[in-house]
Amino acid sequence: MKRLLTYFVVLFLTSVNLSFAQSSPPQTDSRLYDIVAAVSAERLEKDIRILAGFGTRNTFSDTVSNSRGIGAARRWIKSEFDKISKDCNKCLEVFYQKDLVTKEGNPRVPKDAWVVNVVAIQRGTEFPNNFIIMSGDIDSRASNTMDFETDAPGANDNATGMAGAIEAARVLTKYKFRHSIIYVGLSGEEQGLFGGAGLARYAKEKGWNILGVLNNDMIGNIEGVNGVIDNRSFRIFSEPVPPTETEQRRNQRRFYGGEVDGISRQLARYVHTQTKTYMPEMNPMMIYRLDRFGRGGHHRPFNDVGFPGIRIMETNENYNRQHQDIRVENGIKYGDVIEGVNFEYCKKLTAVNAITMAGIAWAPPAPTNVSIGGAVQPSTKLSWDALPSDKVAGYKIYWRDTTSPTWDNSRYVGNVNAFTLEGIVIDNYFFGVSAVDKSGNESVIVFPEKLIR
């Protein structure tokens, strides 16, 4: 009788474990491997050469010519997005978004001009007002940013990022996503991040819910000015907390933590995880800084108004090729020319963007009202507002040492709106929650900002 009872207990536990295993989503989505493979170095090279061939793309350069200047460049970019849209049965909404900038109060603006962005929107099927954005910069510059006539091919800075956005559109428009994706070329970066600021304002006016901005600025150089050659590593810059956070939240962090857990930092961690999962040969480096020391990029205007945004770029920069007139001095070649671009490396970083956007765009919306409790207890409880059952497979709780840069531990807890981690003391870890779909795609992890009373 005792043996029979033991048999039934084991059988019951086995069936419970099998049921739990079957209900857990897979760890990877095979479509993301296909996306990595679909990115083409040959197409990227062709586009980078075309962009560098416009002579200069300075924001204040010729807008009338069909072969030279910023006008010719942005019309060509729009034509490429239009072609892609035609191939996917008009799945892209392609348009110019522009703002006037004037000399008054802008020391790096030589004359009044329109700063024109080229925008292509791939609408989501379920959440069309949620957007994940990949941006590249259209404009280039010579040594003197006020000089809009000297040749400035801008092959790496930033034809690579712009070509990457176009190539990502070619690849991802083969699929349908729950959330919307935007591919955009931004102008006026070299004079003061004008294009990003203009699009950020536009997004606010339109009520867009931006899930993240991936700013790609120089994704094609593998040879640093220090002689280091590296085609596997890249940097992800992100600010620790939003500049728009409330005084109440700042005061909370003194007691509950979260100094490095803002929305942009979580987006950076998402890129890191996607890369290590689907492109393990790559070495993503999270840099705990808004941008390079004392410098700026086109994700910053989005951060300024409260949107999550990061910068993706090469690890080893060559300053002889950045912001330089083309010349040779003392045997050193200066200038951002096509010979300084590694197209295979550009392909890799374009793929990083593509799998990041696809993962977020396929995943359920991130959980909201994530709360935490567990002071003076041998356990930690988390709760959140659950999505309708048809929108999500379940939720995953993450935790990490307070000194760790990445989410190192996780547990899938099913389609619930609260869970208690027994035996895990809240004092020793940071926690987060993500929403998971049936294919294994996850939302960006949400750090709890409310307390369970």
C-alpha positions as CSV (number, residue, x, y, z in Angstrom):
1,M,0.0,0.0,0.0
2,K,2.9,2.3,0.9
3,R,4.6,1.6,-2.4
4,L,1.3,2.2,-4.3
5,L,0.8,5.6,-2.5
6,T,4.4,6.6,-3.3
7,Y,3.8,5.7,-7.0
8,F,0.8,7.9,-7.2
9,V,2.6,10.8,-5.5
10,V,5.5,10.6,-7.9
11,L,3.1,10.3,-10.8
12,F,1.2,13.4,-9.6
13,L,4.4,15.4,-9.1
14,T,5.7,14.3,-12.5
15,S,2.4,15.4,-14.2
16,V,2.6,18.8,-12.4
17,N,6.2,19.3,-13.5
18,L,5.3,18.3,-17.1
19,S,2.4,20.7,-17.1
20,F,4.5,23.5,-15.8
21,A,7.3,22.8,-18.4
22,Q,4.7,22.7,-21.2
23,S,3.3,26.0,-20.1
24,S,6.7,27.7,-20.0
25,P,7.5,29.5,-23.3
26,P,10.7,28.5,-25.2
27,Q,13.9,30.2,-24.3
28,T,14.5,31.5,-27.9
29,D,12.5,32.4,-31.0
30,S,14.0,30.8,-34.1
31,R,12.8,33.7,-36.2
32,L,15.4,35.9,-34.6
33,Y,18.2,33.7,-35.9
34,D,16.7,34.1,-39.4
35,I,16.8,37.8,-39.0
36,V,20.5,37.8,-38.1
37,A,21.2,35.7,-41.2
38,A,19.1,38.0,-43.5
39,V,21.1,41.2,-42.9
40,S,23.4,41.8,-45.9
41,A,26.9,43.3,-45.8
42,E,26.7,43.7,-49.6
43,R,23.5,45.8,-49.5
44,L,25.0,47.8,-46.6
45,E,28.2,48.5,-48.6
46,K,26.2,49.6,-51.6
47,D,24.1,52.1,-49.5
48,I,27.1,53.4,-47.6
49,R,29.0,54.1,-50.9
50,I,25.9,55.9,-52.3
51,L,25.6,58.1,-49.1
52,A,29.3,58.9,-49.1
53,G,29.1,59.7,-52.8
54,F,26.9,62.8,-52.2
55,G,30.1,64.8,-51.5
56,T,28.9,66.5,-48.3
57,R,25.7,65.9,-46.3
58,N,26.2,68.9,-44.1
59,T,22.7,70.0,-42.9
60,F,23.2,73.4,-44.6
61,S,24.6,72.1,-47.9
62,D,22.9,72.1,-51.3
63,T,19.2,71.0,-51.2
64,V,18.5,71.5,-55.0
65,S,21.2,69.3,-56.6
66,N,20.3,65.6,-57.4
67,S,23.8,64.4,-56.9
68,R,25.4,66.5,-54.1
69,G,24.3,67.7,-50.7
70,I,21.8,67.0,-47.9
71,G,18.8,67.4,-50.2
72,A,19.9,64.7,-52.7
73,A,20.8,62.4,-49.7
74,R,17.5,62.7,-48.0
75,R,15.5,62.3,-51.2
76,W,17.5,59.1,-52.0
77,I,16.8,57.8,-48.4
78,K,13.1,58.4,-48.8
79,S,13.2,56.7,-52.2
80,E,14.7,53.6,-50.6
81,F,12.1,53.5,-47.9
82,D,9.4,53.9,-50.6
83,K,10.9,51.0,-52.5
84,I,10.9,48.8,-49.4
85,S,7.3,49.8,-48.8
86,K,6.3,48.9,-52.3
87,D,7.9,45.5,-51.8
88,C,5.9,44.8,-48.7
89,N,2.5,46.0,-50.1
90,K,2.8,49.5,-48.7
91,C,3.6,48.4,-45.2
92,L,5.5,51.6,-44.4
93,E,4.3,55.1,-43.9
94,V,7.1,57.2,-45.3
95,F,7.2,61.0,-44.8
96,Y,9.4,64.0,-44.1
97,Q,9.3,65.6,-40.6
98,K,10.9,69.0,-40.5
99,D,11.6,72.0,-38.2
100,L,13.1,75.4,-39.0
101,V,16.4,76.3,-37.3
102,T,17.7,79.8,-37.3
103,K,21.0,81.6,-36.8
104,E,19.7,83.5,-33.8
105,G,20.9,82.0,-30.6
106,N,22.6,79.0,-32.4
107,P,26.4,79.6,-32.8
108,R,26.8,76.5,-34.9
109,V,24.1,77.4,-37.4
110,P,25.6,79.4,-40.4
111,K,22.2,80.2,-41.9
112,D,18.5,79.6,-41.4
113,A,17.4,76.3,-42.8
114,W,14.9,73.4,-42.5
115,V,16.2,70.4,-40.6
116,V,14.5,67.5,-42.4
117,N,14.1,64.0,-41.0
118,V,13.1,61.0,-43.1
119,V,10.6,58.7,-41.2
120,A,9.3,55.2,-42.1
121,I,6.7,53.7,-39.8
122,Q,5.8,50.0,-39.9
123,R,2.6,49.8,-37.9
124,G,2.0,47.1,-35.3
125,T,-1.0,44.9,-35.6
126,E,-2.1,45.1,-31.9
127,F,-0.4,48.1,-30.4
128,P,0.1,50.6,-33.3
129,N,0.8,53.5,-30.9
130,N,3.7,51.8,-29.3
131,F,7.0,52.4,-31.1
132,I,10.5,51.0,-31.1
133,I,12.8,53.3,-33.1
134,M,16.1,52.8,-34.9
135,S,17.8,56.0,-36.0
136,G,20.8,56.9,-38.1
137,D,22.1,60.4,-38.9
138,I,21.8,61.7,-42.4
139,D,24.2,64.7,-42.0
140,S,28.0,64.8,-42.1
141,R,30.6,67.5,-41.4
142,A,34.1,68.7,-42.3
143,S,36.7,69.9,-39.7
144,N,34.7,73.2,-39.4
145,T,31.0,72.3,-38.8
146,M,30.1,75.7,-40.2
147,D,31.7,74.8,-43.6
148,F,28.9,73.3,-45.7
149,E,30.7,73.3,-49.0
150,T,33.9,71.3,-48.4
151,D,33.7,67.5,-49.1
152,A,32.6,65.6,-46.0
153,P,31.7,62.0,-47.2
154,G,30.9,60.9,-43.6
155,A,31.3,57.2,-44.6
156,N,31.4,55.9,-41.0
157,D,29.9,59.0,-39.3
158,N,27.2,58.4,-40.1
159,A,26.4,56.7,-43.4
160,T,26.8,53.4,-41.5
161,G,24.1,54.1,-39.1
162,M,21.8,55.5,-41.8
163,A,22.4,52.5,-44.1
164,G,21.8,50.2,-41.1
165,A,18.3,51.7,-40.5
166,I,17.5,51.2,-44.2
167,E,18.8,47.6,-44.2
168,A,16.9,46.8,-40.9
169,A,13.7,48.0,-42.7
170,R,14.4,45.6,-45.6
171,V,14.7,42.7,-43.3
172,L,12.0,43.4,-40.7
173,T,9.3,44.4,-43.2
174,K,9.2,40.7,-44.1
175,Y,7.4,40.1,-40.8
176,K,4.4,41.5,-38.9
177,F,4.8,42.8,-35.4
178,R,2.4,43.6,-32.5
179,H,4.1,46.9,-31.8
180,S,5.1,49.5,-34.4
181,I,8.7,50.0,-35.6
182,I,10.1,53.2,-36.9
183,Y,13.2,53.5,-39.1
184,V,14.4,57.1,-39.3
185,G,17.2,59.3,-40.7
186,L,17.8,62.3,-38.5
187,S,19.4,65.6,-39.6
188,G,21.2,68.4,-37.8
189,E,23.1,66.1,-35.4
190,E,26.4,67.8,-35.9
191,Q,25.0,71.3,-35.2
192,G,23.1,70.6,-32.0
193,L,21.0,67.4,-32.2
194,F,18.2,69.3,-33.9
195,G,16.7,66.4,-35.8
196,G,16.3,64.2,-32.7
197,A,14.8,67.2,-30.8
198,G,12.4,67.8,-33.5
199,L,11.2,64.2,-33.8
200,A,11.0,63.9,-30.0
201,R,8.7,67.0,-29.9
202,Y,6.7,65.5,-32.8
203,A,6.3,62.2,-30.9
204,K,5.0,64.1,-27.8
205,E,2.5,66.1,-29.9
206,K,1.2,62.9,-31.5
207,G,1.0,61.1,-28.2
208,W,3.4,58.3,-29.3
209,N,4.3,55.7,-26.6
210,I,8.0,55.2,-27.4
211,L,9.3,51.9,-26.0
212,G,12.9,52.7,-26.9
213,V,15.2,54.6,-29.2
214,L,18.2,52.8,-30.7
215,N,20.6,55.6,-31.8
216,N,23.2,54.2,-34.2
217,D,26.1,56.6,-34.6
218,M,29.2,55.1,-36.2
219,I,28.8,51.3,-36.5
220,G,31.4,50.5,-39.1
221,N,34.9,51.1,-37.8
222,I,37.0,48.3,-36.3
223,E,40.4,50.0,-36.1
224,G,41.0,52.4,-33.3
225,V,43.4,55.3,-33.4
226,N,45.3,53.4,-30.7
227,G,46.0,50.6,-33.2
228,V,43.5,48.1,-31.6
229,I,41.5,46.1,-34.2
230,D,38.3,44.5,-32.9
231,N,35.3,43.3,-35.0
232,R,33.3,41.7,-32.2
233,S,32.8,44.2,-29.4
234,F,30.5,47.3,-29.4
235,R,29.4,49.8,-26.9
236,I,25.9,50.5,-25.5
237,F,25.7,53.9,-23.8
238,S,22.7,54.6,-21.5
239,E,21.9,57.1,-18.7
240,P,21.2,55.6,-15.3
241,V,17.8,57.3,-14.6
242,P,15.6,59.7,-16.6
243,P,16.2,63.4,-16.2
244,T,12.4,63.8,-15.9
245,E,12.0,61.6,-12.8
246,T,10.1,63.1,-9.9
247,E,11.6,64.3,-6.6
248,Q,9.5,61.7,-4.9
249,R,11.2,58.9,-6.9
250,R,14.7,60.4,-6.2
251,N,13.9,60.4,-2.5
252,Q,12.7,56.8,-2.7
253,R,15.9,55.6,-4.3
254,R,17.8,56.6,-1.1
255,F,16.0,53.8,0.7
256,Y,15.0,51.3,-1.9
257,G,17.7,51.5,-4.6
258,G,17.5,51.9,-8.4
259,E,20.3,54.3,-9.0
260,V,21.2,52.4,-12.2
261,D,17.8,51.1,-13.1
262,G,16.1,53.7,-15.2
263,I,14.2,53.0,-18.4
264,S,17.2,53.6,-20.7
265,R,19.4,51.4,-18.6
266,Q,16.8,48.6,-18.9
267,L,16.8,49.0,-22.6
268,A,20.6,48.7,-22.7
269,R,20.3,45.5,-20.7
270,Y,17.8,44.2,-23.2
271,V,20.2,44.8,-26.1
272,H,22.9,43.1,-24.1
273,T,20.7,40.0,-23.5
274,Q,19.4,39.7,-27.0
275,T,23.0,39.9,-28.3
276,K,24.4,37.3,-25.9
277,T,21.4,35.0,-26.7
278,Y,21.2,35.2,-30.5
279,M,24.7,36.5,-31.4
280,P,27.0,35.0,-28.8
281,E,30.1,35.7,-30.8
282,M,29.6,39.4,-30.1
283,N,30.8,41.2,-27.0
284,P,28.3,44.0,-26.0
285,M,29.8,46.5,-23.6
286,M,27.4,48.4,-21.4
287,I,28.8,51.8,-20.7
288,Y,27.2,53.5,-17.7
289,R,27.2,57.0,-19.2
290,L,24.7,58.9,-21.4
291,D,27.3,59.2,-24.1
292,R,31.0,59.5,-24.6
293,F,32.7,61.8,-22.2
294,G,31.5,65.4,-22.8
295,R,29.9,64.5,-26.1
296,G,26.3,63.9,-27.3
297,G,24.2,61.8,-29.6
298,H,20.7,61.8,-31.0
299,H,19.2,59.6,-28.3
300,R,19.7,62.4,-25.8
301,P,16.8,64.6,-27.0
302,F,14.4,61.7,-26.5
303,N,15.9,61.1,-23.0
304,D,15.4,64.8,-22.3
305,V,11.6,64.4,-22.6
306,G,11.3,61.1,-20.7
307,F,11.7,58.5,-23.5
308,P,14.1,55.5,-23.1
309,G,17.0,55.8,-25.5
310,I,20.5,54.5,-26.0
311,R,23.5,54.8,-28.3
312,I,24.9,51.8,-30.1
313,M,28.4,52.2,-31.6
314,E,31.8,50.8,-32.3
315,T,34.2,50.3,-29.4
316,N,37.5,51.6,-30.9
317,E,37.2,55.0,-32.5
318,N,39.6,56.5,-35.0
319,Y,39.7,60.3,-34.4
320,N,41.7,60.9,-37.5
321,R,38.7,60.0,-39.5
322,Q,36.1,61.9,-37.5
323,H,35.1,65.5,-38.2
324,Q,38.2,66.0,-40.5
325,D,38.8,67.5,-43.8
326,I,40.2,64.9,-46.3
327,R,44.0,65.4,-46.3
328,V,47.4,63.9,-45.5
329,E,49.6,65.5,-42.9
330,N,53.0,64.1,-41.7
331,G,52.1,60.8,-43.4
332,I,48.8,60.5,-41.6
333,K,45.6,60.2,-43.6
334,Y,42.7,62.3,-42.3
335,G,39.0,62.1,-43.3
336,D,35.9,59.9,-43.0
337,V,36.3,58.0,-46.2
338,I,34.9,54.7,-47.4
339,E,38.2,52.9,-46.8
340,G,37.7,53.2,-43.1
341,V,34.5,51.2,-43.0
342,N,34.3,47.5,-42.3
343,F,31.0,46.3,-43.9
344,E,30.9,42.9,-42.1
345,Y,31.1,44.7,-38.8
346,C,28.4,47.1,-39.9
347,K,26.3,44.0,-40.7
348,K,26.7,42.6,-37.2
349,L,25.6,45.8,-35.5
350,T,22.7,46.2,-37.8
351,A,21.7,42.7,-36.9
352,V,21.9,43.6,-33.2
353,N,19.4,46.4,-33.8
354,A,17.1,44.2,-35.8
355,I,16.8,41.4,-33.2
356,T,16.4,44.0,-30.5
357,M,13.5,45.7,-32.3
358,A,11.9,42.4,-33.4
359,G,12.1,41.0,-29.8
360,I,10.4,44.1,-28.3
361,A,7.9,44.4,-31.2
362,W,6.8,40.8,-30.9
363,A,6.7,40.8,-27.1
364,P,3.7,41.7,-25.0
365,P,3.6,45.2,-23.5
366,A,5.8,45.6,-20.4
367,P,4.0,45.1,-17.1
368,T,2.7,48.2,-15.4
369,N,2.4,49.3,-11.7
370,V,5.2,46.9,-10.7
371,S,5.3,46.9,-6.9
372,I,7.6,45.2,-4.4
373,G,7.6,44.2,-0.7
374,G,9.4,42.0,1.7
375,A,11.1,44.1,4.4
376,V,12.1,42.1,7.5
377,Q,10.9,38.9,5.9
378,P,12.7,35.8,4.4
379,S,11.0,36.3,1.1
380,T,10.3,38.9,-1.6
381,K,6.9,39.6,-3.1
382,L,6.2,41.3,-6.4
383,S,2.9,42.4,-8.0
384,W,1.9,44.1,-11.2
385,D,-1.2,44.8,-13.4
386,A,-1.8,41.8,-15.5
387,L,-2.6,42.0,-19.2
388,P,-5.6,40.2,-20.6
389,S,-4.9,36.5,-20.9
390,D,-4.9,36.6,-24.7
391,K,-2.2,39.2,-24.8
392,V,0.5,37.4,-22.8
393,A,1.7,33.9,-22.1
394,G,3.0,34.8,-18.6
395,Y,5.5,36.8,-16.6
396,K,9.1,36.4,-15.6
397,I,10.7,37.7,-12.4
398,Y,14.4,38.7,-12.5
399,W,16.8,39.4,-9.7
400,R,20.5,40.2,-9.5
401,D,23.1,41.1,-7.0
402,T,23.0,44.9,-6.3
403,T,26.5,45.2,-7.8
404,S,25.8,43.2,-11.0
405,P,25.3,45.1,-14.2
406,T,23.1,42.4,-15.7
407,W,20.0,40.4,-14.7
408,D,21.5,37.1,-13.8
409,N,18.7,35.1,-12.2
410,S,15.1,34.6,-13.3
411,R,12.0,32.5,-12.8
412,Y,9.0,32.1,-15.1
413,V,5.9,32.4,-12.8
414,G,3.1,31.9,-15.3
415,N,0.1,34.2,-16.1
416,V,-0.4,35.7,-12.7
417,N,-0.3,39.2,-11.3
418,A,1.7,38.5,-8.1
419,F,4.3,36.1,-6.9
420,T,6.4,35.5,-3.7
421,L,10.0,34.4,-4.0
422,E,10.5,32.3,-0.9
423,G,13.9,32.3,0.7
424,I,15.2,35.3,-1.3
425,V,15.8,38.2,1.0
426,I,14.9,41.6,-0.5
427,D,17.9,43.4,1.1
428,N,20.5,41.5,-1.0
429,Y,19.1,41.9,-4.6
430,F,17.4,44.1,-7.1
431,F,14.3,42.8,-8.8
432,G,12.4,43.3,-12.1
433,V,9.5,41.8,-14.0
434,S,9.0,41.2,-17.8
435,A,6.0,40.0,-19.8
436,V,6.6,37.0,-22.1
437,D,4.8,35.7,-25.2
438,K,4.2,32.1,-26.3
439,S,7.3,32.3,-28.6
440,G,9.6,33.3,-25.8
441,N,9.9,37.0,-26.7
442,E,10.0,39.3,-23.6
443,S,9.3,42.9,-23.0
444,V,11.9,45.1,-21.5
445,I,12.3,44.4,-17.8
446,V,10.5,46.8,-15.5
447,F,12.1,47.8,-12.2
448,P,9.5,48.2,-9.4
449,E,8.9,51.8,-8.3
450,K,6.0,51.2,-5.9
451,L,5.8,49.4,-2.5
452,I,3.3,46.7,-1.5
453,R,1.8,48.0,1.7
